[in-house]
């Protein structure tokens, strides 16, 4: 039996219960059917139906928001050490079911097991990291003035909504939910309709670890129904969202009447800038990894290659050779590097850019074709001969598609890099330290890596500028979002108080 056969057998066992009962909403610790019936979740591998999923609407969101509201005070007031122990047990539960999470996520999203086998463990890391911060999360500062001692503290904002996407959904859900729970908030989670499986696993693991009913609620549904209702609900005090920029704009509008606090992690069209003095072999490895891993379906992917014209021909030649060697295949095969795209809709969007590139005058140097007809597979693609005005350079394709753009000078590279609506990440490759300092100072991005691919560091701020979002995740930045600052001022003496109306 091959590893693929073994993984398929294990997956079949994991999915059996979902085929029998479907995925229900989880509200207040109870399984609840969707008020609009069910919709079907299908696998991008072969377009087969995985299971029925509860179709939640405003009615279900209202029930979940009320459950989160009712559970909030007790969870907020639970001693920090007890909340910490629960979060650690959730991390333990994730690790114990890591294989189940990974295999379900691969089948649900099309992501390769090569990467998803680690995604569940990263989710456990998120819970462990924020568990360690629980006891100090509400600590403040002592700010002394001539007449007052100011003491600051933080308190959890209340029930929050978390809306997560279909790319690496489990890890991204933990990235939002773990700090919310650590802060003392309760959560209503609306996962992407295209990837509902692991959200169900997460709420099961959390409740088995001792998370009280109503602290984490999961409602499946679509953006125009459940998502909109969550953003508008008066008992939900904040929305944490990961997804595309247009949806982020809608969320801001939908939450305006209730003055929602929003944290929006949105799209990107991120540049990787390779100067001719860089370590070109390492730059090549990093550029390939950051666009073709995770099927190219991630906001931090380096989808624009800005390469200095003195090395362009050599660098692109090596790039074409490597891209053509990338393995496209079944996501549960450990040898697979790229699996199918997540849905038919997304598949059609990504493949439409093959013709758009040609129409705009770019060259399809590698890929640009679909693979088979069973699922939503495409060959990893490279466009060359492009300029930054083309749609393939300006629009977020969100697939395994790289656009190469030449530049001559540092000034030109900076102009091209910044001439984009987005500003999430940037990757700079040079061995000139002063150039790196100059360039990163002017590069419009919330996160920049120099001579490195994206290496996550949990205490560091994660987020973008411009159309790439508002707010930061990571470390204390997460708590700043999920908590309110409070200042208490104590008089240290009998300072003069202006007396009005006194004779």
C-alpha positions in Angstrom: 0.0 0.0 0.0 1.4 3.4 -1.0 1.3 6.4 1.4 -1.4 7.9 -0.8 -3.5 4.8 -0.4 -3.0 4.8 3.3 -4.0 8.5 3.6 -7.1 7.9 1.5 -8.1 5.0 3.8 -7.6 7.1 6.9 -9.5 10.0 5.4 -12.4 7.8 4.6 -12.6 6.8 8.2 -12.5 10.5 9.3 -15.2 11.6 6.9 -17.6 8.7 7.6 -19.4 10.6 10.4 -19.7 13.7 8.3 -21.3 11.7 5.5 -23.8 10.3 8.0 -24.8 13.4 10.0 -23.4 16.3 8.0 -21.9 19.4 9.6 -24.2 21.2 12.0 -23.8 24.6 13.5 -22.5 24.6 17.1 -24.3 27.2 19.2 -24.2 27.3 23.0 -22.6 23.8 23.2 -25.4 22.3 21.1 -25.6 21.0 17.5 -28.1 23.1 15.6 -29.5 22.6 12.1 -29.3 25.5 9.7 -32.4 27.7 9.5 -32.1 27.7 5.7 -31.5 23.9 5.4 -28.2 22.7 4.1 -25.7 23.3 1.4 -23.2 20.8 0.0 -19.4 20.8 0.5 -17.5 19.4 -2.4 -13.9 18.4 -2.8 -11.8 20.1 -5.5 -9.8 16.9 -6.0 -12.6 15.1 -7.9 -15.7 17.4 -7.5 -17.3 14.8 -5.3 -19.7 15.7 -2.5 -18.1 15.5 0.9 -21.2 16.1 3.1 -24.2 18.3 3.8 -23.4 21.5 5.8 -25.9 23.5 7.9 -26.9 26.7 6.0 -26.9 29.4 8.7 -28.6 32.7 8.2 -29.3 35.8 10.4 -31.5 33.7 12.6 -28.6 31.3 13.5 -26.2 34.3 13.9 -28.6 35.9 16.4 -28.8 32.7 18.4 -25.0 32.4 18.4 -24.5 36.0 19.3 -26.9 35.6 22.2 -25.1 32.5 23.4 -21.7 34.3 23.2 -23.2 37.2 25.1 -24.6 35.0 27.8 -21.3 33.1 28.2 -19.1 36.3 28.2 -19.2 37.4 31.9 -18.3 34.0 33.3 -15.5 33.5 30.7 -14.2 37.0 31.3 -14.1 36.5 35.1 -12.7 33.0 35.1 -9.3 33.2 36.8 -6.5 33.6 34.2 -4.7 30.4 35.3 -7.9 28.4 34.6 -8.3 30.0 31.1 -4.6 29.3 30.4 -5.0 25.6 31.3 -8.0 25.2 29.0 -6.1 26.8 26.1 -3.2 24.5 26.7 -5.5 21.5 26.6 -6.9 22.8 23.3 -3.4 22.8 22.0 -2.9 19.2 23.2 -6.2 18.2 21.5 -5.1 19.8 18.2 -1.8 17.9 18.3 -3.6 14.6 19.1 -5.8 15.1 16.0 -3.3 16.7 13.8 -3.4 14.0 11.1 -7.2 14.1 11.0 -7.1 17.9 10.7 -4.5 17.8 7.9 -6.2 15.1 5.8 -9.6 16.7 6.1 -8.2 20.1 5.2 -6.4 18.6 2.1 -9.6 17.0 0.8 -11.7 20.1 1.6 -9.4 22.7 0.1 -7.0 20.9 -2.3 -3.9 22.0 -0.3 -1.0 19.6 -0.5 -0.4 17.3 2.5 3.3 18.4 2.3 2.2 21.7 3.8 -1.1 20.9 5.6 0.6 18.3 7.8 2.3 21.2 9.5 -0.6 23.6 9.5 -2.4 21.9 12.3 0.7 21.9 14.5 1.0 25.6 13.8 -2.5 26.0 15.1 -1.5 24.3 18.3 1.5 26.7 18.5 -0.9 29.6 18.3 -2.9 28.3 21.3 0.2 27.6 23.3 1.7 31.0 22.6 -1.4 32.9 23.6 -2.0 30.6 26.6 1.4 31.8 27.9 0.2 35.4 27.6 -3.1 35.0 29.4 -1.8 35.9 32.9 -0.3 39.2 31.7 -2.8 40.2 29.0 -4.7 42.6 31.3 -1.6 44.2 32.8 -1.1 47.9 32.3 1.2 50.7 33.1 1.9 53.1 35.9 1.8 56.7 34.5 2.6 59.2 37.2 1.7 62.9 36.9 2.4 65.7 39.4 -0.9 65.2 41.2 -2.2 61.8 40.1 -1.1 58.2 39.8 -2.6 56.8 36.6 -3.0 53.1 36.4 -4.0 51.5 33.1 -5.5 48.1 32.6 -7.2 46.2 29.8 -10.5 44.4 29.7 -11.9 42.1 27.0 -14.1 43.9 24.6 -16.9 41.3 24.7 -18.3 38.8 22.2 -16.5 39.0 18.9 -17.1 37.7 15.3 -14.3 35.8 13.5 -14.7 35.3 9.7 -12.0 33.1 8.2 -11.1 32.2 4.6 -10.7 28.9 2.8 -6.9 29.0 2.4 -5.2 27.2 5.3 -8.5 27.6 7.2 -7.6 25.7 10.4 -4.4 27.6 11.1 -5.9 31.0 10.3 -8.9 30.3 12.5 -6.6 29.5 15.5 -4.6 32.7 14.7 -7.7 34.7 15.3 -9.6 32.6 17.9 -6.7 31.8 20.3 -5.9 35.4 21.2 -9.6 36.3 21.5 -10.2 33.5 24.0 -7.0 34.3 25.8 -8.1 37.9 26.2 -11.4 36.8 27.7 -13.7 37.3 24.8 -16.3 34.9 23.5 -16.5 34.1 19.8 -18.9 33.5 17.0 -17.0 31.9 14.1 -18.2 31.9 10.6 -15.8 29.8 8.5 -15.7 30.1 4.7 -18.4 28.1 3.1 -15.9 26.3 0.8 -14.0 24.8 3.8 -16.2 23.9 6.7 -14.6 20.7 7.9 -11.8 21.8 10.2 -13.9 24.6 11.8 -16.1 21.8 13.1 -13.1 19.9 14.4 -11.8 23.0 16.2 -15.0 23.6 18.2 -15.1 19.9 19.1 -11.6 19.9 20.3 -12.1 23.1 22.3 -15.2 21.9 24.1 -13.6 18.5 24.8 -10.7 20.5 26.4 -13.2 22.1 28.8 -14.1 25.3 27.0 -17.5 26.3 28.4 -20.6 26.1 26.2 -21.2 29.4 24.3 -17.6 30.6 24.5 -16.9 29.4 21.0 -19.8 29.1 18.6 -19.6 28.1 14.9 -22.2 29.1 12.3 -21.8 28.0 8.7 -23.2 30.0 5.9 -22.6 32.5 3.1 -21.3 36.0 3.3 -24.5 37.7 2.2 -26.5 35.9 4.8 -24.6 34.8 7.9 -21.6 37.0 7.3 -23.6 40.2 6.9 -25.7 39.4 10.0 -22.6 38.8 12.1 -21.1 42.1 11.1 -24.4 44.0 11.8 -25.3 42.3 15.1 -25.4 44.7 18.0 -24.1 42.2 20.6 -21.0 41.5 18.5 -18.4 44.1 19.5 -15.7 43.5 16.9 -15.0 41.6 13.7 -11.8 39.9 12.9 -11.7 39.0 9.2 -9.2 37.4 6.8 -10.1 37.6 3.1 -10.2 39.8 0.0 -10.1 43.5 0.1 -13.6 44.1 -1.5 -15.2 42.0 1.3 -13.2 43.9 3.9 -14.8 47.1 2.6 -18.3 45.6 2.8 -17.6 44.5 6.4 -16.6 48.0 7.4 -19.9 49.4 5.9 -22.0 46.6 7.5 -20.5 47.3 11.0 -20.8 51.1 10.8 -24.3 51.4 12.4 -23.1 49.5 15.5 -19.6 51.2 15.5 -17.9 47.8 15.1 -14.2 47.6 15.7 -12.7 45.8 12.7 -9.4 44.0 12.2 -9.1 43.3 8.5 -6.3 41.1 7.0 -6.9 41.6 3.3 -5.3 40.9 -0.1 -1.8 41.4 -1.4 0.1 41.7 -4.7 3.5 41.4 -3.0 6.8 42.1 -4.6 10.0 40.1 -4.3 12.8 42.4 -5.4 16.0 40.7 -6.5 19.1 42.9 -7.0 22.1 41.7 -8.9 24.3 41.5 -5.8 22.0 39.1 -4.0 22.6 35.4 -3.3 20.7 34.4 -6.4 20.3 30.7 -5.6 18.7 31.5 -2.2 16.6 34.3 -3.8 15.4 31.8 -6.4 14.4 29.2 -3.8 12.5 31.8 -1.8 10.7 33.4 -4.7 9.5 29.9 -5.9 8.5 28.9 -2.4 6.6 32.1 -1.7 4.4 31.9 -4.8 4.0 28.2 -5.6 3.6 26.7 -2.1 0.1 26.5 -0.6 -1.2 26.5 -4.3 -0.3 30.2 -4.4 -3.5 30.8 -2.4 -2.2 33.0 0.3 -2.2 36.7 0.9 1.6 36.9 1.6 2.6 35.2 -1.6 5.3 36.9 -3.7 3.3 37.2 -6.8 5.4 40.0 -8.5 9.0 39.2 -9.2 11.0 42.4 -9.7 14.4 41.3 -11.1 17.3 43.6 -12.0 17.8 43.6 -15.8 21.5 42.7 -15.5 20.5 39.2 -14.2 17.0 38.9 -15.6 17.7 36.5 -18.4 19.7 34.1 -16.3 17.3 34.3 -13.3 14.2 33.7 -15.5 15.8 30.8 -17.3 16.5 29.0 -14.0 13.0 29.9 -12.8 11.4 28.4 -15.9 13.3 25.1 -15.4 12.3 24.9 -11.7 8.7 25.8 -12.3 8.3 23.1 -14.9 9.7 20.6 -12.4 7.1 21.3 -9.7 4.9 18.3 -9.0 1.1 18.8 -9.5 -1.0 15.9 -8.2 -3.3 14.4 -5.6 -3.1 16.5 -2.4 -2.8 13.4 -0.2 0.3 12.2 -2.0 3.4 13.4 0.0 5.2 14.0 -3.2 2.7 16.5 -4.4 3.7 20.2 -4.2 0.6 21.8 -5.8 -2.9 20.4 -5.5 -6.2 21.6 -7.1 -7.6 25.1 -6.6 -10.3 25.3 -4.0 -13.5 25.8 -6.1 -14.7 25.9 -9.6 -15.3 29.7 -9.3 -11.7 30.2 -8.2 -10.4 27.9 -10.8 -12.2 29.9 -13.5 -10.8 33.1 -12.1 -7.2 32.0 -12.0 -7.3 30.4 -15.5 -8.8 33.5 -17.0 -5.5 35.3 -16.4 -3.8 33.0 -18.9 -5.6 34.7 -21.8 -5.5 38.1 -20.1 -1.7 37.9 -19.9 -1.4 37.1 -23.6 -3.9 39.8 -24.6 -1.8 42.4 -22.6 1.4 41.4 -24.3 3.1 39.2 -21.7 4.6 35.8 -22.4 3.5 32.6 -20.8 7.0 31.2 -20.1 5.8 28.2 -18.0 2.4 26.6 -17.3 -0.7 28.5 -18.4 -2.6 25.2 -18.8 -5.0 23.1 -16.8 -4.3 19.5 -15.8 -6.8 16.7 -16.3 -10.6 17.1 -16.0 -11.4 15.4 -12.7 -10.6 18.4 -10.4 -9.5 22.0 -10.4 -5.8 21.4 -11.3 -3.5 23.9 -13.1 0.2 23.9 -13.9 2.2 26.5 -11.9 2.5 29.5 -14.2 5.1 32.1 -15.0 4.5 35.3 -17.0 7.5 37.1 -18.4 7.9 40.2 -20.6 5.4 42.0 -18.3 5.2 45.5 -17.0 3.6 46.9 -13.9 0.6 48.4 -15.7 -0.7 45.0 -16.8 -3.6 43.4 -15.1 -1.5 40.4 -14.2 0.7 42.8 -12.2 -2.0 44.9 -10.6 -4.7 42.3 -9.7 -4.6 39.7 -7.0 -4.8 36.3 -8.9 -4.4 34.2 -5.7 -3.1 31.2 -7.4 0.2 29.6 -8.5 1.0 32.4 -10.9 4.1 34.6 -10.9 4.6 37.8 -13.0 8.2 38.8 -13.7 9.0 42.5 -14.2 12.5 43.8 -15.0 14.0 47.0 -13.4 17.2 48.9 -13.9 17.8 51.0 -10.8 17.0 51.0 -7.1 14.7 54.0 -7.7 12.8 52.2 -10.5 12.4 49.1 -8.4 11.0 51.1 -5.5 8.6 52.9 -7.9 7.3 49.6 -9.3 7.0 47.9 -6.0 4.9 50.8 -4.5 2.8 51.4 -7.6 0.0 49.0 -6.5 -3.2 49.3 -4.4 -1.9 46.8 -1.9 0.8 46.9 0.8 0.9 43.6 2.7 4.4 42.2 2.4 7.6 42.7 0.5 10.7 40.6 0.1 14.1 42.2 -0.7 17.2 40.4 -1.8 20.5 42.2 -1.7 23.8 42.0 0.1 24.1 45.7 0.3 23.1 46.6 3.9 22.7 50.4 3.3 20.6 49.7 0.2 18.4 47.3 2.3 17.9 50.0 4.9 17.1 52.7 2.3 14.7 50.4 0.4 12.8 49.0 3.3 12.3 52.5 4.7 10.5 53.6 1.6 8.7 50.3 0.7 5.0 50.5 1.3 4.3 47.3 3.1 3.3 46.2 6.6 5.8 43.4 6.7 9.1 43.1 4.9 11.7 40.3 4.9 15.3 40.9 3.8 17.1 37.9 2.3 14.4 35.6 3.6 11.0 34.1 2.7 8.1 34.7 5.0 9.2 33.3 8.4 6.5 33.7 11.0 7.4 35.0 14.5 4.4 34.9 16.8 5.3 38.0 18.9 5.9 40.2 15.8 3.1 42.3 14.2 1.3 40.8 11.2 -0.7 43.0 8.9 -0.7 45.4 5.9 -1.2 48.9 4.8 -3.3 50.5 2.0 -5.8 48.0 0.6 -4.2 45.1 2.4 -5.9 45.8 5.7 -6.3 47.5 9.0 -4.7 46.3 12.3 -2.1 43.9 13.4 -2.1 40.3 14.7 0.6 38.8 16.8 1.9 39.2 20.3 0.5 42.1 22.2 -1.0 43.6 19.0 -3.7 40.9 19.1 -4.7 41.8 22.6 -4.9 45.5 21.7 -7.6 44.5 19.3 -9.6 42.2 21.5 -9.3 44.4 24.6 -10.3 47.9 25.8 -7.8 50.2 27.5 -9.0 51.6 30.8 -7.3 54.3 32.8 -7.8 54.8 36.6 -6.4 58.0 38.1 -5.7 58.2 41.8 -5.1 61.6 43.5 -1.8 61.5 45.3 -2.5 64.6 47.4 -4.8 67.5 47.9 -4.3 69.3 44.6 -6.1 72.5 43.9 -9.6 72.0 42.5 -11.2 75.0 40.8 -14.2 76.0 42.8 -17.2 77.2 40.8 -20.1 79.0 42.4 -18.3 79.3 45.8 -18.7 82.6 47.6 
